[in-house]
Amino acid sequence: MVYLDHAATTPMLSAVAARMSEVQRDPLVGNPSSLHTAGRRARRIVEESREQVAGAFGAHPSEVLFTSGGTESNNLAIVGLYRARRTADPARRRILVSPVEHHAVLEVVESLAMTEGAQLDWLPVDPAGRVLPESFAAALQRDPQSIALATVMTANNEIGTLTAIRDLAHQAAEAGVPLHTDAAQAAPVLPIDFGADGASAVSITGHKLGGPGGTGILLLRRDVALTPWLHGGGQERGLRSGTLDTAGIAGLAVAASDVVAQRADRAGRLTALREQLFDGILAALPDAVRTVGPDVGQLPGIAHLRFPGAEAETLLMLLDRAEVQCSAGAACSAGVTRASHVLLALGLDEDAARSGLRFSLGHTSTEHDVQVAIAAVPEAVARARAAARPIPVGAR
């Protein structure tokens, strides 16, 4: 079985599993909020892990908040920033947001619009899915006093396009607007320097680093006001109450350190494999379309292709039967297949937006995996296209 869906989740590193097992099996590790010996032992593990994570992403340990994953980090940042900014000035209702964000951002801002009066200011994207600095600057200049926050992802989870997030963050800072960025896809393979990049808040998830599922990070500057929406024990600077998962946090720290140690070599290797995959598929299927051209900055491990005349959902199932696992660019909700919102935002029509597949590579990917995929895709596309053709009236 060839696994090419690392952008969805990547296998846990063996060192992470070993560290978590060590912590979980230690009878002297208690609740990190307890004051007795077992509690202090757990607290030490948590704080040492916090220092590791901070070092990996260029942050101060006090700027690292542990969460249950990228979705919670996005929710905590966006909802917390919006409410804090509205409390300080009720006129701050605008949220600058790109239309190609992950659903864990889109559905948050849409909920705020429906329930708390947020006004969504959709940022235009170019044909590669990027929010350009000049477009962002124009949005900031339109009544900056009315802006609650901006949220723009560092790298797109579907097509892999990189945004000039540092430029956007510095523009936002000059305008006095907090900027949040979802860096879940970028963190495993690109340098994240929280201190220099300038964003107010950065969301990262553990399972895409090779860490445990159910763990996440929100990097939040100390001078940024955020209203908590989880209340209880006052953990994590009083911004995210709840008993901390000591073993999960310890494993997350190992994964973050591994990312730093392996990032440069891994990025080079994955870029080479990605280009090999593109070249092989496009040679076999000249009418296939590479969604993001080679002249656009993109994640090393994501190869997004469109296959005109074929439905992505059909392709996904056919490739799965051929033991190649990847991801369709479309989502299925309540039994209704929908075109990819990312591809629609690029200006593609419904048919084109239903024809995309994402192949994503990670730390376990090999040249053999790529060759198997290259061999399997042409037949799957031929069968998907045949299935999509209307049956002639006389043949019914």
C-alpha positions in Angstrom: 0.0 0.0 0.0 1.4 3.4 -1.1 0.5 6.2 1.2 0.5 9.6 -0.4 -1.7 11.6 1.9 0.8 13.0 4.4 -0.9 16.4 4.3 -3.9 14.8 6.0 -1.8 13.1 8.6 1.7 11.6 8.7 2.8 8.4 10.5 4.0 9.0 14.1 7.8 9.0 14.5 9.1 6.0 16.4 11.0 8.3 18.8 7.7 10.1 19.6 6.0 6.8 20.4 8.9 5.8 22.6 8.9 9.0 24.5 5.1 8.9 25.0 5.3 5.4 26.2 8.0 6.3 28.7 5.9 9.0 30.2 2.7 7.1 30.2 4.3 4.1 31.9 5.9 6.2 34.6 3.9 5.8 37.8 5.4 8.9 39.3 4.0 11.2 36.6 0.8 12.9 37.9 -1.4 15.8 37.0 0.9 18.7 36.1 -1.4 21.1 38.0 -0.9 19.2 41.3 1.6 20.4 43.9 2.8 17.0 45.1 5.9 15.2 43.8 4.2 13.4 40.9 2.5 16.7 39.8 5.8 18.6 39.9 7.4 15.8 37.9 4.7 16.1 35.3 5.0 19.9 35.3 8.7 19.6 34.7 8.1 17.4 31.6 5.6 19.9 30.3 7.8 22.9 30.8 10.9 21.2 29.3 8.7 20.3 26.3 7.5 23.9 26.1 11.1 25.0 25.9 11.8 22.5 23.1 8.8 23.6 21.1 9.7 27.3 21.6 13.2 26.6 20.4 11.9 24.8 17.3 9.7 27.6 16.2 11.6 30.7 17.3 9.3 31.6 20.2 9.8 32.4 23.9 8.5 29.5 26.1 5.8 31.9 27.5 4.4 32.3 24.0 3.7 28.6 23.6 0.2 27.4 24.4 -0.6 23.7 24.2 -4.0 22.7 22.6 -5.7 19.6 21.3 -4.8 20.3 17.7 -4.8 22.7 14.8 -8.6 23.1 14.8 -8.7 24.2 18.4 -5.7 26.5 17.9 -7.5 28.2 15.0 -10.7 28.6 17.0 -8.9 29.8 20.1 -6.9 32.4 18.2 -9.7 33.7 15.9 -12.6 33.7 18.4 -10.3 35.0 21.2 -8.8 37.8 19.2 -12.2 38.9 17.8 -13.8 39.0 21.2 -10.9 40.8 22.8 -10.8 43.4 20.0 -14.5 44.0 20.1 -14.4 44.4 23.9 -11.8 47.1 23.5 -13.6 48.8 20.7 -17.1 47.6 19.5 -16.5 49.2 16.1 -13.9 46.5 15.3 -16.0 44.0 13.4 -14.2 43.3 10.2 -12.2 40.1 9.7 -9.8 40.0 6.8 -9.8 36.4 5.5 -8.8 34.6 2.4 -11.3 32.4 0.6 -8.8 29.5 0.3 -8.4 28.9 4.1 -8.9 25.5 5.7 -12.5 24.8 6.9 -11.2 25.1 10.5 -10.8 28.8 9.7 -13.6 29.4 7.3 -16.3 27.9 9.5 -15.0 29.9 12.5 -15.2 33.3 10.8 -18.6 32.4 9.3 -19.9 31.4 12.7 -18.7 34.8 14.1 -20.5 36.5 11.2 -23.8 34.7 12.0 -23.7 34.9 15.8 -21.5 37.9 16.8 -21.9 40.4 14.0 -18.5 39.9 12.3 -18.2 41.5 8.9 -16.1 39.2 6.6 -13.8 41.0 4.2 -12.7 38.4 1.7 -9.2 39.0 0.4 -8.7 38.4 -3.3 -6.2 35.7 -4.3 -4.2 35.4 -7.5 -4.5 32.4 -9.9 -2.1 30.4 -7.6 -4.2 31.0 -4.5 -1.9 33.7 -2.9 -3.0 36.7 -1.0 -0.6 39.3 -2.5 1.0 41.9 -0.3 -0.5 44.8 -2.3 -4.0 43.3 -2.0 -3.6 42.9 1.7 -2.3 46.5 2.0 -5.4 47.8 0.2 -7.7 45.9 2.6 -5.8 47.3 5.6 -6.1 50.8 4.3 -9.9 50.7 4.1 -10.9 51.9 7.5 -8.2 50.2 9.6 -10.0 51.1 12.8 -12.9 48.8 11.9 -10.7 45.7 11.6 -10.8 43.1 14.4 -8.1 40.8 13.0 -6.8 39.2 9.8 -6.3 35.5 9.2 -4.3 34.2 6.2 -2.7 30.7 6.0 1.1 30.3 5.6 0.7 27.5 3.0 -2.4 26.1 1.4 -3.3 22.6 2.5 -4.8 21.6 -0.8 -2.6 23.0 -3.6 0.6 23.8 -1.5 1.0 27.5 -2.5 3.1 29.6 -0.1 2.0 33.0 1.0 4.5 35.8 1.8 3.2 35.7 5.3 6.1 37.7 6.8 5.3 40.6 4.5 1.6 40.5 5.5 2.4 40.2 9.2 4.6 43.2 9.2 2.0 45.2 7.3 -0.7 44.2 9.8 1.6 45.1 12.8 2.2 48.6 11.3 -1.6 49.0 11.0 -2.1 47.8 14.6 -4.1 44.8 13.4 -3.4 41.3 14.9 -2.7 38.7 12.2 -3.3 35.0 12.8 -1.9 32.4 10.4 -2.6 28.7 10.1 0.8 27.1 9.7 -0.3 23.5 10.1 1.0 22.5 6.6 4.1 24.7 6.6 5.5 23.8 10.0 6.7 20.3 9.1 8.9 21.4 6.2 9.5 25.2 6.4 11.3 27.3 9.0 8.9 29.0 11.4 10.5 31.9 13.3 7.8 33.3 15.4 10.0 36.1 16.8 11.0 37.4 13.3 7.9 36.5 11.2 5.7 39.0 12.9 2.4 37.3 13.2 0.4 37.7 16.4 -0.7 34.1 16.5 0.4 30.9 14.7 -1.5 27.6 14.7 0.4 24.3 14.4 -0.9 20.7 14.8 1.1 17.7 16.2 0.0 14.9 13.9 1.4 16.6 10.8 4.8 16.9 12.5 5.0 13.1 13.1 3.7 13.7 16.6 0.6 12.4 18.3 -2.9 13.2 17.2 -4.9 15.3 19.7 -2.0 17.7 20.3 -1.5 21.2 19.0 0.3 24.5 19.5 -0.8 28.1 19.5 2.0 30.5 19.4 0.7 33.8 20.9 2.6 37.0 21.6 2.5 38.1 25.2 1.3 41.6 24.3 -1.7 40.4 22.3 -5.0 40.4 24.1 -7.1 37.2 23.7 -10.4 36.4 25.4 -10.5 32.7 26.5 -13.6 30.6 25.7 -12.6 27.5 27.8 -12.9 28.1 31.5 -11.8 26.0 34.4 -8.4 25.5 36.0 -6.7 28.5 34.3 -4.0 26.5 32.6 -1.9 27.9 29.8 -1.8 31.6 30.9 -5.4 31.4 31.8 -6.3 31.2 28.1 -6.8 27.5 27.6 -8.1 25.7 30.7 -8.0 21.9 30.9 -5.7 19.2 32.3 -2.6 19.0 30.1 -1.8 15.8 28.3 1.7 15.3 29.7 2.6 12.3 27.5 1.2 13.9 24.3 3.1 17.1 25.0 6.3 15.2 25.5 5.8 13.4 22.2 4.9 16.7 20.5 8.2 18.2 21.7 10.2 15.3 20.2 8.4 15.7 16.9 9.1 19.5 16.9 12.8 18.8 17.5 12.9 16.2 14.8 11.4 18.7 12.3 14.2 21.2 13.0 16.9 18.5 12.7 15.5 17.0 9.5 13.8 20.0 7.8 16.5 21.0 5.2 17.3 17.4 4.1 13.6 16.4 4.1 12.5 19.5 2.1 15.1 18.8 -0.6 14.2 15.1 -0.8 10.5 15.8 -1.0 10.9 18.4 -3.6 12.8 16.0 -5.8 10.1 13.3 -5.3 7.4 15.8 -6.0 8.9 16.9 -9.3 9.5 13.2 -10.3 5.8 12.6 -9.6 4.7 15.6 -11.7 7.0 14.6 -14.6 5.9 11.0 -14.6 2.2 11.7 -14.6 2.3 14.6 -17.1 4.4 12.4 -19.4 1.8 9.7 -19.3 -1.1 12.1 -19.4 -0.2 15.3 -21.3 -3.7 16.7 -20.9 -3.4 16.6 -17.1 -2.9 20.0 -15.5 -0.4 21.0 -12.8 -2.5 23.4 -10.7 0.5 25.3 -9.3 3.3 26.0 -11.8 7.0 25.5 -11.0 7.6 29.2 -10.9 5.3 29.6 -7.8 6.6 29.0 -4.3 5.0 25.8 -2.9 5.4 23.2 -0.2 8.0 20.5 -1.0 5.6 17.6 -0.5 2.3 18.6 -2.2 1.6 17.7 -5.9 -1.8 18.9 -7.0 -3.0 17.8 -10.4 -6.3 18.2 -12.4 -7.5 15.5 -14.8 -10.1 17.1 -17.1 -13.1 14.8 -17.8 -12.6 12.8 -14.6 -14.3 13.2 -11.3 -11.9 13.4 -8.3 -14.1 11.2 -6.1 -14.1 8.4 -8.7 -10.3 8.7 -9.2 -9.8 8.5 -5.4 -11.7 5.3 -5.2 -10.0 3.7 -8.2 -6.6 4.6 -6.9 -7.4 3.3 -3.5 -8.3 -0.1 -5.1 -4.9 0.1 -6.9 -3.4 0.5 -3.4 -2.4 4.2 -3.9 -3.9 6.4 -1.2 -4.2 10.1 -1.9 -6.8 12.9 -1.4 -9.5 14.3 -3.6 -9.7 18.1 -3.9 -13.5 17.9 -3.3 -15.3 17.4 0.0 -18.4 15.4 0.6 -20.9 16.6 3.1 -24.2 14.9 4.0 -23.9 12.8 0.8 -23.6 15.7 -1.5 -20.3 16.1 -3.5 -19.0 19.6 -3.7 -16.3 21.2 -5.8 -13.2 22.2 -4.0 -13.6 25.7 -2.6 -9.9 26.3 -3.1 -10.1 25.6 -6.8 -13.2 27.7 -7.2 -11.5 30.6 -5.5 -8.8 30.4 -8.2 -11.4 31.1 -10.8 -11.9 27.6 -12.1 -15.3 26.4 -13.1 -17.2 23.6 -11.4 -16.1 20.8 -13.7 -12.4 21.8 -13.3 -12.8 22.2 -9.6 -14.1 18.6 -9.4 -11.2 17.1 -11.2 -8.3 17.7 -8.8 -6.2 15.2 -6.8 -3.7 16.0 -4.1 -0.7 13.7 -3.7 1.2 14.6 -0.6 4.6 13.2 0.4 6.2 12.9 3.8 9.0 11.4 5.9 8.1 7.8 4.9 7.8 8.5 1.2 10.1 6.8 -1.2 10.9 6.8 -5.0 9.2 3.4 -5.1 6.0 5.1 -3.8 6.2 7.7 -6.6 6.8 5.1 -9.3 3.8 3.0 -8.2 1.6 6.1 -8.3 2.9 7.1 -11.7 2.0 3.6 -13.0 -1.5 3.6 -11.4 -2.8 7.0 -12.3 -3.2 6.6 -16.2 -5.5 3.6 -15.9 -7.5 5.2 -13.1 -8.0 8.3 -15.2 -9.1 6.4 -18.2 -11.6 4.4 -16.2 -12.9 7.6 -14.5 -13.3 9.4 -17.8 -15.2 6.4 -19.2 -17.5 6.4 -16.2 -18.2 10.1 -16.5 -19.2 10.0 -20.2 -23.0 10.1 -20.8 -24.5 7.0 -22.2 -25.8 7.5 -25.7 -29.6 7.5 -25.9 -29.7 4.5 -28.3 -27.5 2.4 -26.0 -29.8 2.7 -23.0 
